[in-house]
């Protein structure tokens, strides 16, 4: 009795990818998006690291209002762009994933981009035991729970209150109204400047207490995620300029 031997999954070649993308466009053009989706899905099973295939899948999902799958493709693309050190596009796809599916936590993606862009950020974390108060809404050790995670919890719970951040060199806080960042204080500064200092802290503790009253709005943000991405990009661009990796004059052209 003979037994059929299944052929191993062979990655899709660049030439095949081009034909798949063309066929997918034709399916969409002639009102068969479900066939385009199935074609891309089967191709991605063979070549899961193809950015071209995932970008086409993302594009079709968004246009066909398949937002959950579109968000999933965006998150997969974040990892692929990080591997290529294309951090700006990784930021864009992470932001888009959050817009497509607000339930998504962007904290892991932000941490992954930060670790890839600045490996010392994660390696230099102080993971020694910290004294954390338990009479608060929630608290934690920044070596294990990042500021990004804390902000995500506050935002998703739409809490109003104060997030106090303590480290050996800094003592600061971030104010929230209904989960939105509205102010920050650190090193004698308030607002945007203070938040820039706080977002770089990777060791110490955080403590969040709810408040019955709202705080004055010093930082006006439409989205915490967008604000975090903007501040991180701003800091990384400034760091690159200081290291001579980017020319301010070139960007102005």
Secondary structure by P-SEA (a helix, b strand, c coil): cbbbbbcccccccaaaaaaaaaaaaaaaaaccaaaaaaaaaaaaaaccccaaaaaaaaaaaaaacaaaaaaaaaaaaaaaaaaacaaaaaaaaaaaaaaacccccaaaaaaaaaaaacccccccccccccccccccccccccccccaaaaaaaaaaaccbbbbbbbccccccbbbbcccccccccccccccaaaaaaaaaccccbbbbbbbccccccccccccaaaaaaaaaaaaaaaaaaaacccccccccc
